[in-house]
């Protein structure tokens, strides 16, 4: 019975060699980095402004257009395409044909 009592009273469990290696590698990688702005891959720049002529050409050549379609074809963010379509709707260039909950389908207004 005394053997069991000694086994339960031990200290912290010794980590496996794999865990030791991982924790040492993690500490070493932290020490080398002091400045966040140095090196590393740079993020791709994303165009925020839509070229109105290009967007209008896409809208006029399409029967229907969605925000996603316009963003993909112009290479801009969806938020920029959405803002452009809303502005165009107010100016009478496009009209909402269908859609719901922010996922609208627009159509060019024939002149």
N, CA, C and O atoms as a GROMACS GRO file, in nm:
protein
  444
    1UNK      N    1   0.081  -0.119   0.000
    1UNK     CA    2   0.000   0.000   0.000
    1UNK      C    3   0.085   0.125   0.000
    1UNK      O    4   0.043   0.227  -0.055
    2UNK      N    5   0.201   0.121   0.058
    2UNK     CA    6   0.283   0.241   0.063
    2UNK      C    7   0.335   0.280  -0.073
    2UNK      O    8   0.355   0.400  -0.097
    3UNK      N    9   0.357   0.187  -0.164
    3UNK     CA   10   0.406   0.220  -0.297
    3UNK      C   11   0.307   0.309  -0.369
    3UNK      O   12   0.348   0.404  -0.436
    4UNK      N   13   0.179   0.283  -0.358
    4UNK     CA   14   0.078   0.364  -0.425
    4UNK      C   15   0.077   0.505  -0.370
    4UNK      O   16   0.059   0.600  -0.446
    5UNK      N   17   0.094   0.522  -0.245
    5UNK     CA   18   0.094   0.654  -0.183
    5UNK      C   19   0.209   0.738  -0.237
    5UNK      O   20   0.192   0.858  -0.259
    6UNK      N   21   0.326   0.677  -0.259
    6UNK     CA   22   0.440   0.752  -0.312
    6UNK      C   23   0.419   0.789  -0.458
    6UNK      O   24   0.465   0.895  -0.500
    7UNK      N   25   0.353   0.707  -0.535
    7UNK     CA   26   0.332   0.734  -0.677
    7UNK      C   27   0.238   0.853  -0.698
    7UNK      O   28   0.255   0.930  -0.793
    8UNK      N   29   0.141   0.870  -0.611
    8UNK     CA   30   0.045   0.978  -0.625
    8UNK      C   31   0.102   1.112  -0.581
    8UNK      O   32   0.047   1.216  -0.616
    9UNK      N   33   0.209   1.113  -0.505
    9UNK     CA   34   0.260   1.236  -0.449
    9UNK      C   35   0.368   1.301  -0.535
    9UNK      O   36   0.433   1.394  -0.489
   10UNK      N   37   0.388   1.256  -0.656
   10UNK     CA   38   0.493   1.309  -0.741
   10UNK      C   39   0.465   1.452  -0.784
   10UNK      O   40   0.353   1.501  -0.768
   11UNK      N   41   0.565   1.518  -0.838
   11UNK     CA   42   0.553   1.656  -0.882
   11UNK      C   43   0.496   1.664  -1.023
   11UNK      O   44   0.418   1.578  -1.065
   12UNK      N   45   0.535   1.767  -1.093
   12UNK     CA   46   0.484   1.788  -1.229
   12UNK      C   47   0.541   1.682  -1.322
   12UNK      O   48   0.654   1.636  -1.305
   13UNK      N   49   0.463   1.645  -1.420
   13UNK     CA   50   0.504   1.544  -1.516
   13UNK      C   51   0.611   1.602  -1.608
   13UNK      O   52   0.600   1.716  -1.653
   14UNK      N   53   0.713   1.523  -1.635
   14UNK     CA   54   0.822   1.568  -1.721
   14UNK      C   55   0.772   1.565  -1.867
   14UNK      O   56   0.717   1.464  -1.911
   15UNK      N   57   0.792   1.675  -1.943
   15UNK     CA   58   0.743   1.677  -2.081
   15UNK      C   59   0.822   1.582  -2.170
   15UNK      O   60   0.940   1.555  -2.145
   16UNK      N   61   0.757   1.533  -2.273
   16UNK     CA   62   0.822   1.442  -2.367
   16UNK      C   63   0.928   1.519  -2.446
   16UNK      O   64   0.921   1.642  -2.454
   17UNK      N   65   1.025   1.450  -2.506
   17UNK     CA   66   1.129   1.518  -2.585
   17UNK      C   67   1.070   1.602  -2.700
   17UNK      O   68   1.123   1.708  -2.733
   18UNK      N   69   0.963   1.555  -2.760
   18UNK     CA   70   0.900   1.631  -2.869
   18UNK      C   71   0.844   1.764  -2.818
   18UNK      O   72   0.859   1.867  -2.883
   19UNK      N   73   0.780   1.761  -2.702
   19UNK     CA   74   0.725   1.883  -2.645
   19UNK      C   75   0.836   1.980  -2.604
   19UNK      O   76   0.822   2.101  -2.620
   20UNK      N   77   0.945   1.927  -2.553
   20UNK     CA   78   1.058   2.011  -2.515
   20UNK      C   79   1.114   2.082  -2.638
   20UNK      O   80   1.145   2.201  -2.634
   21UNK      N   81   1.127   2.007  -2.746
   21UNK     CA   82   1.181   2.062  -2.870
   21UNK      C   83   1.090   2.173  -2.924
   21UNK      O   84   1.139   2.278  -2.968
   22UNK      N   85   0.959   2.152  -2.921
   22UNK     CA   86   0.865   2.252  -2.970
   22UNK      C   87   0.872   2.378  -2.885
   22UNK      O   88   0.875   2.490  -2.939
   23UNK      N   89   0.876   2.362  -2.755
   23UNK     CA   90   0.876   2.480  -2.668
   23UNK      C   91   1.007   2.557  -2.682
   23UNK      O   92   1.006   2.680  -2.673
   24UNK      N   93   1.118   2.490  -2.703
   24UNK     CA   94   1.245   2.559  -2.722
   24UNK      C   95   1.245   2.634  -2.855
   24UNK      O   96   1.292   2.748  -2.862
   25UNK      N   97   1.193   2.572  -2.959
   25UNK     CA   98   1.187   2.637  -3.090
   25UNK      C   99   1.100   2.759  -3.086
   25UNK      O  100   1.130   2.859  -3.152
   26UNK      N  101   0.992   2.755  -3.010
   26UNK     CA  102   0.899   2.868  -3.000
   26UNK      C  103   0.968   2.985  -2.930
   26UNK      O  104   0.951   3.100  -2.972
   27UNK      N  105   1.044   2.957  -2.825
   27UNK     CA  106   1.113   3.062  -2.752
   27UNK      C  107   1.219   3.127  -2.839
   27UNK      O  108   1.236   3.249  -2.836
   28UNK      N  109   1.292   3.047  -2.916
   28UNK     CA  110   1.397   3.101  -3.002
   28UNK      C  111   1.341   3.191  -3.109
   28UNK      O  112   1.399   3.295  -3.140
   29UNK      N  113   1.228   3.153  -3.167
   29UNK     CA  114   1.171   3.235  -3.274
   29UNK      C  115   1.120   3.368  -3.220
   29UNK      O  116   1.120   3.467  -3.293
   30UNK      N  117   1.077   3.373  -3.097
   30UNK     CA  118   1.029   3.497  -3.037
   30UNK      C  119   1.143   3.595  -3.012
   30UNK      O  120   1.125   3.716  -3.027
   31UNK      N  121   1.262   3.544  -2.974
   31UNK     CA  122   1.374   3.630  -2.939
   31UNK      C  123   1.423   3.709  -3.059
   31UNK      O  124   1.461   3.826  -3.045
   32UNK      N  125   1.424   3.648  -3.177
   32UNK     CA  126   1.481   3.711  -3.295
   32UNK      C  127   1.398   3.826  -3.348
   32UNK      O  128   1.453   3.913  -3.415
   33UNK      N  129   1.270   3.830  -3.322
   33UNK     CA  130   1.183   3.934  -3.377
   33UNK      C  131   1.171   4.048  -3.278
   33UNK      O  132   1.115   4.032  -3.170
   34UNK      N  133   1.224   4.164  -3.317
   34UNK     CA  134   1.211   4.280  -3.232
   34UNK      C  135   1.124   4.386  -3.298
   34UNK      O  136   1.048   4.454  -3.230
   35UNK      N  137   1.135   4.399  -3.430
   35UNK     CA  138   1.062   4.502  -3.501
   35UNK      C  139   0.963   4.437  -3.597
   35UNK      O  140   1.003   4.360  -3.683
   36UNK      N  141   0.836   4.467  -3.582
   36UNK     CA  142   0.734   4.405  -3.665
   36UNK      C  143   0.738   4.450  -3.810
   36UNK      O  144   0.694   4.377  -3.898
   37UNK      N  145   0.789   4.569  -3.835
   37UNK     CA  146   0.785   4.626  -3.969
   37UNK      C  147   0.894   4.575  -4.062
   37UNK      O  148   0.890   4.607  -4.181
   38UNK      N  149   0.989   4.498  -4.015
   38UNK     CA  150   1.100   4.453  -4.098
   38UNK      C  151   1.067   4.326  -4.173
   38UNK      O  152   1.011   4.232  -4.116
   39UNK      N  153   1.102   4.324  -4.301
   39UNK     CA  154   1.097   4.203  -4.383
   39UNK      C  155   0.960   4.138  -4.392
   39UNK      O  156   0.858   4.198  -4.359
   40UNK      N  157   0.961   4.016  -4.437
   40UNK     CA  158   0.838   3.939  -4.450
   40UNK      C  159   0.765   3.972  -4.578
   40UNK      O  160   0.790   4.076  -4.639
   41UNK      N  161   0.674   3.885  -4.619
   41UNK     CA  162   0.600   3.912  -4.742
   41UNK      C  163   0.504   4.029  -4.724
   41UNK      O  164   0.441   4.044  -4.619
   42UNK      N  165   0.495   4.111  -4.824
   42UNK     CA  166   0.406   4.226  -4.818
   42UNK      C  167   0.269   4.188  -4.872
   42UNK      O  168   0.257   4.105  -4.963
   43UNK      N  169   0.167   4.249  -4.815
   43UNK     CA  170   0.032   4.221  -4.860
   43UNK      C  171   0.008   4.288  -4.994
   43UNK      O  172   0.063   4.394  -5.024
   44UNK      N  173  -0.074   4.224  -5.075
   44UNK     CA  174  -0.107   4.282  -5.204
   44UNK      C  175  -0.193   4.406  -5.186
   44UNK      O  176  -0.280   4.411  -5.099
   45UNK      N  177  -0.167   4.505  -5.268
   45UNK     CA  178  -0.247   4.626  -5.260
   45UNK      C  179  -0.382   4.600  -5.326
   45UNK      O  180  -0.389   4.536  -5.431
   46UNK      N  181  -0.486   4.651  -5.266
   46UNK     CA  182  -0.620   4.632  -5.319
   46UNK      C  183  -0.674   4.767  -5.362
   46UNK      O  184  -0.669   4.864  -5.287
   47UNK      N  185  -0.725   4.772  -5.482
   47UNK     CA  186  -0.779   4.896  -5.533
   47UNK      C  187  -0.911   4.925  -5.465
   47UNK      O  188  -0.996   4.836  -5.453
   48UNK      N  189  -0.928   5.047  -5.420
   48UNK     CA  190  -1.050   5.085  -5.350
   48UNK      C  191  -1.139   5.170  -5.440
   48UNK      O  192  -1.261   5.170  -5.424
   49UNK      N  193  -1.079   5.241  -5.534
   49UNK     CA  194  -1.154   5.331  -5.621
   49UNK      C  195  -1.191   5.258  -5.749
   49UNK      O  196  -1.109   5.190  -5.810
   50UNK      N  197  -1.316   5.274  -5.789
   50UNK     CA  198  -1.362   5.215  -5.914
   50UNK      C  199  -1.349   5.320  -6.023
   50UNK      O  200  -1.387   5.436  -6.004
   51UNK      N  201  -1.297   5.280  -6.136
   51UNK     CA  202  -1.293   5.369  -6.251
   51UNK      C  203  -1.434   5.371  -6.309
   51UNK      O  204  -1.484   5.270  -6.358
   52UNK      N  205  -1.497   5.486  -6.301
   52UNK     CA  206  -1.638   5.497  -6.339
   52UNK      C  207  -1.663   5.454  -6.483
   52UNK      O  208  -1.762   5.386  -6.511
   53UNK      N  209  -1.575   5.494  -6.574
   53UNK     CA  210  -1.595   5.458  -6.715
   53UNK      C  211  -1.596   5.307  -6.733
   53UNK      O  212  -1.680   5.252  -6.804
   54UNK      N  213  -1.501   5.239  -6.668
   54UNK     CA  214  -1.491   5.093  -6.677
   54UNK      C  215  -1.616   5.028  -6.617
   54UNK      O  216  -1.673   4.935  -6.675
   55UNK      N  217  -1.658   5.075  -6.500
   55UNK     CA  218  -1.775   5.018  -6.432
   55UNK      C  219  -1.901   5.040  -6.514
   55UNK      O  220  -1.984   4.949  -6.527
   56UNK      N  221  -1.917   5.158  -6.569
   56UNK     CA  222  -2.037   5.186  -6.650
   56UNK      C  223  -2.040   5.100  -6.775
   56UNK      O  224  -2.147   5.056  -6.817
   57UNK      N  225  -1.925   5.076  -6.834
   57UNK     CA  226  -1.918   4.991  -6.954
   57UNK      C  227  -1.961   4.848  -6.918
   57UNK      O  228  -2.034   4.784  -6.994
   58UNK      N  229  -1.916   4.799  -6.802
   58UNK     CA  230  -1.953   4.664  -6.758
   58UNK      C  231  -2.103   4.656  -6.733
   58UNK      O  232  -2.168   4.559  -6.771
   59UNK      N  233  -2.157   4.759  -6.668
   59UNK     CA  234  -2.301   4.760  -6.636
   59UNK      C  235  -2.384   4.765  -6.764
   59UNK      O  236  -2.483   4.692  -6.776
   60UNK      N  237  -2.346   4.849  -6.858
   60UNK     CA  238  -2.424   4.864  -6.982
   60UNK      C  239  -2.416   4.739  -7.070
   60UNK      O  240  -2.511   4.709  -7.141
   61UNK      N  241  -2.304   4.666  -7.065
   61UNK     CA  242  -2.287   4.546  -7.147
   61UNK      C  243  -2.348   4.422  -7.082
   61UNK      O  244  -2.352   4.316  -7.145
   62UNK      N  245  -2.395   4.432  -6.959
   62UNK     CA  246  -2.455   4.319  -6.889
   62UNK      C  247  -2.606   4.337  -6.881
   62UNK      O  248  -2.656   4.449  -6.869
   63UNK      N  249  -2.677   4.226  -6.889
   63UNK     CA  250  -2.822   4.233  -6.868
   63UNK      C  251  -2.850   4.264  -6.721
   63UNK      O  252  -2.931   4.351  -6.689
   64UNK      N  253  -2.781   4.191  -6.633
   64UNK     CA  254  -2.795   4.208  -6.488
   64UNK      C  255  -2.656   4.210  -6.428
   64UNK      O  256  -2.563   4.150  -6.482
   65UNK      N  257  -2.643   4.279  -6.316
   65UNK     CA  258  -2.513   4.283  -6.248
   65UNK      C  259  -2.535   4.280  -6.097
   65UNK      O  260  -2.628   4.341  -6.045
   66UNK      N  261  -2.447   4.209  -6.028
   66UNK     CA  262  -2.450   4.207  -5.882
   66UNK      C  263  -2.326   4.280  -5.831
   66UNK      O  264  -2.234   4.309  -5.907
   67UNK      N  265  -2.326   4.307  -5.703
   67UNK     CA  266  -2.211   4.374  -5.642
   67UNK      C  267  -2.086   4.290  -5.660
   67UNK      O  268  -1.978   4.341  -5.691
   68UNK      N  269  -2.101   4.159  -5.641
   68UNK     CA  270  -1.987   4.069  -5.654
   68UNK      C  271  -1.934   4.068  -5.796
   68UNK      O  272  -1.812   4.073  -5.818
   69UNK      N  273  -2.023   4.064  -5.895
   69UNK     CA  274  -1.981   4.065  -6.035
   69UNK      C  275  -1.900   4.190  -6.067
   69UNK      O  276  -1.793   4.183  -6.127
   70UNK      N  277  -1.952   4.304  -6.026
   70UNK     CA  278  -1.885   4.430  -6.055
   70UNK      C  279  -1.749   4.437  -5.986
   70UNK      O  280  -1.652   4.483  -6.045
   71UNK      N  281  -1.741   4.392  -5.862
   71UNK     CA  282  -1.614   4.394  -5.788
   71UNK      C  283  -1.512   4.304  -5.856
   71UNK      O  284  -1.395   4.341  -5.869
   72UNK      N  285  -1.554   4.186  -5.898
   72UNK     CA  286  -1.463   4.092  -5.962
   72UNK      C  287  -1.414   4.144  -6.095
   72UNK      O  288  -1.295   4.134  -6.125
   73UNK      N  289  -1.502   4.200  -6.176
   73UNK     CA  290  -1.466   4.246  -6.309
   73UNK      C  291  -1.382   4.374  -6.307
   73UNK      O  292  -1.301   4.396  -6.397
   74UNK      N  293  -1.399   4.457  -6.205
   74UNK     CA  294  -1.320   4.580  -6.197
   74UNK      C  295  -1.196   4.563  -6.110
   74UNK      O  296  -1.109   4.651  -6.108
   75UNK      N  297  -1.186   4.451  -6.038
   75UNK     CA  298  -1.069   4.426  -5.953
   75UNK      C  299  -1.068   4.512  -5.828
   75UNK      O  300  -0.962   4.552  -5.781
   76UNK      N  301  -1.185   4.541  -5.774
   76UNK     CA  302  -1.195   4.624  -5.654
   76UNK      C  303  -1.258   4.546  -5.541
   76UNK      O  304  -1.298   4.431  -5.558
   77UNK      N  305  -1.265   4.610  -5.426
   77UNK     CA  306  -1.331   4.549  -5.311
   77UNK      C  307  -1.482   4.549  -5.333
   77UNK      O  308  -1.535   4.632  -5.407
   78UNK      N  309  -1.549   4.457  -5.268
   78UNK     CA  310  -1.695   4.449  -5.278
   78UNK      C  311  -1.758   4.575  -5.220
   78UNK      O  312  -1.860   4.623  -5.272
   79UNK      N  313  -1.700   4.630  -5.115
   79UNK     CA  314  -1.756   4.750  -5.054
   79UNK      C  315  -1.752   4.868  -5.152
   79UNK      O  316  -1.844   4.949  -5.154
   80UNK      N  317  -1.645   4.878  -5.231
   80UNK     CA  318  -1.634   4.986  -5.329
   80UNK      C  319  -1.736   4.967  -5.441
   80UNK      O  320  -1.799   5.064  -5.485
   81UNK      N  321  -1.753   4.843  -5.486
   81UNK     CA  322  -1.851   4.815  -5.590
   81UNK      C  323  -1.992   4.842  -5.540
   81UNK      O  324  -2.076   4.895  -5.613
   82UNK      N  325  -2.020   4.805  -5.416
   82UNK     CA  326  -2.151   4.828  -5.356
   82UNK      C  327  -2.180   4.977  -5.346
   82UNK      O  328  -2.291   5.022  -5.376
   83UNK      N  329  -2.082   5.054  -5.303
   83UNK     CA  330  -2.099   5.200  -5.292
   83UNK      C  331  -2.124   5.261  -5.430
   83UNK      O  332  -2.208   5.350  -5.444
   84UNK      N  333  -2.053   5.212  -5.531
   84UNK     CA  334  -2.071   5.264  -5.666
   84UNK      C  335  -2.212   5.232  -5.718
   84UNK      O  336  -2.276   5.318  -5.779
   85UNK      N  337  -2.259   5.109  -5.694
   85UNK     CA  338  -2.393   5.072  -5.740
   85UNK      C  339  -2.501   5.152  -5.668
   85UNK      O  340  -2.600   5.191  -5.729
   86UNK      N  341  -2.483   5.177  -5.540
   86UNK     CA  342  -2.581   5.259  -5.466
   86UNK      C  343  -2.585   5.401  -5.520
   86UNK      O  344  -2.692   5.459  -5.539
   87UNK      N  345  -2.466   5.457  -5.545
   87UNK     CA  346  -2.457   5.592  -5.599
   87UNK      C  347  -2.520   5.598  -5.739
   87UNK      O  348  -2.590   5.693  -5.773
   88UNK      N  349  -2.494   5.495  -5.818
   88UNK     CA  350  -2.550   5.489  -5.953
   88UNK      C  351  -2.702   5.476  -5.949
   88UNK      O  352  -2.772   5.529  -6.036
   89UNK      N  353  -2.752   5.406  -5.849
   89UNK     CA  354  -2.897   5.393  -5.835
   89UNK      C  355  -2.960   5.530  -5.801
   89UNK      O  356  -3.064   5.566  -5.856
   90UNK      N  357  -2.896   5.604  -5.713
   90UNK     CA  358  -2.947   5.737  -5.678
   90UNK      C  359  -2.944   5.831  -5.798
   90UNK      O  360  -3.031   5.917  -5.812
   91UNK      N  361  -2.843   5.815  -5.883
   91UNK     CA  362  -2.828   5.900  -6.001
   91UNK      C  363  -2.914   5.852  -6.119
   91UNK      O  364  -2.917   5.918  -6.223
   92UNK      N  365  -2.982   5.740  -6.103
   92UNK     CA  366  -3.071   5.691  -6.209
   92UNK      C  367  -3.001   5.614  -6.319
   92UNK      O  368  -3.057   5.597  -6.427
   93UNK      N  369  -2.879   5.566  -6.295
   93UNK     CA  370  -2.806   5.490  -6.396
   93UNK      C  371  -2.847   5.343  -6.392
   93UNK      O  372  -2.858   5.279  -6.497
   94UNK      N  373  -2.870   5.290  -6.273
   94UNK     CA  374  -2.914   5.151  -6.257
   94UNK      C  375  -3.037   5.148  -6.167
   94UNK      O  376  -3.068   5.245  -6.097
   95UNK      N  377  -3.106   5.035  -6.170
   95UNK     CA  378  -3.219   5.016  -6.079
   95UNK      C  379  -3.212   4.875  -6.021
   95UNK      O  380  -3.160   4.783  -6.084
   96UNK      N  381  -3.265   4.861  -5.899
   96UNK     CA  382  -3.272   4.729  -5.835
   96UNK      C  383  -3.382   4.650  -5.902
   96UNK      O  384  -3.495   4.697  -5.915
   97UNK      N  385  -3.348   4.530  -5.943
   97UNK     CA  386  -3.446   4.445  -6.008
   97UNK      C  387  -3.494   4.336  -5.913
   97UNK      O  388  -3.612   4.301  -5.912
   98UNK      N  389  -3.402   4.284  -5.833
   98UNK     CA  390  -3.436   4.173  -5.745
   98UNK      C  391  -3.334   4.169  -5.631
   98UNK      O  392  -3.240   4.248  -5.627
   99UNK      N  393  -3.356   4.076  -5.540
   99UNK     CA  394  -3.261   4.056  -5.433
   99UNK      C  395  -3.319   4.089  -5.297
   99UNK      O  396  -3.431   4.138  -5.286
  100UNK      N  397  -3.240   4.060  -5.195
  100UNK     CA  398  -3.284   4.083  -5.058
  100UNK      C  399  -3.162   4.093  -4.967
  100UNK      O  400  -3.056   4.041  -5.000
  101UNK      N  401  -3.178   4.157  -4.855
  101UNK     CA  402  -3.080   4.162  -4.747
  101UNK      C  403  -2.939   4.200  -4.795
  101UNK      O  404  -2.840   4.139  -4.754
  102UNK      N  405  -2.932   4.302  -4.880
  102UNK     CA  406  -2.802   4.348  -4.926
  102UNK      C  407  -2.748   4.276  -5.047
  102UNK      O  408  -2.646   4.318  -5.102
  103UNK      N  409  -2.812   4.170  -5.091
  103UNK     CA  410  -2.769   4.093  -5.208
  103UNK      C  411  -2.862   4.127  -5.324
  103UNK      O  412  -2.950   4.049  -5.361
  104UNK      N  413  -2.840   4.244  -5.379
  104UNK     CA  414  -2.930   4.292  -5.482
  104UNK      C  415  -2.879   4.266  -5.622
  104UNK      O  416  -2.758   4.252  -5.644
  105UNK      N  417  -2.971   4.260  -5.715
  105UNK     CA  418  -2.940   4.247  -5.857
  105UNK      C  419  -2.982   4.376  -5.923
  105UNK      O  420  -3.096   4.421  -5.909
  106UNK      N  421  -2.888   4.435  -5.996
  106UNK     CA  422  -2.913   4.563  -6.061
  106UNK      C  423  -2.920   4.545  -6.212
  106UNK      O  424  -2.867   4.450  -6.268
  107UNK      N  425  -2.989   4.641  -6.275
  107UNK     CA  426  -3.002   4.643  -6.420
  107UNK      C  427  -2.980   4.786  -6.466
  107UNK      O  428  -3.025   4.880  -6.400
  108UNK      N  429  -2.912   4.802  -6.579
  108UNK     CA  430  -2.891   4.936  -6.634
  108UNK      C  431  -3.023   4.993  -6.679
  108UNK      O  432  -3.106   4.922  -6.737
  109UNK      N  433  -3.044   5.122  -6.652
  109UNK     CA  434  -3.166   5.191  -6.697
  109UNK      C  435  -3.143   5.232  -6.842
  109UNK      O  436  -3.044   5.298  -6.874
  110UNK      N  437  -3.234   5.192  -6.929
  110UNK     CA  438  -3.219   5.228  -7.070
  110UNK      C  439  -3.250   5.377  -7.089
  110UNK      O  440  -3.345   5.430  -7.032
  111UNK      N  441  -3.168   5.441  -7.168
  111UNK     CA  442  -3.182   5.586  -7.187
  111UNK      C  443  -3.286   5.620  -7.289
  111UNK      O  444  -3.309   5.737  -7.317
   0.00000   0.00000   0.00000
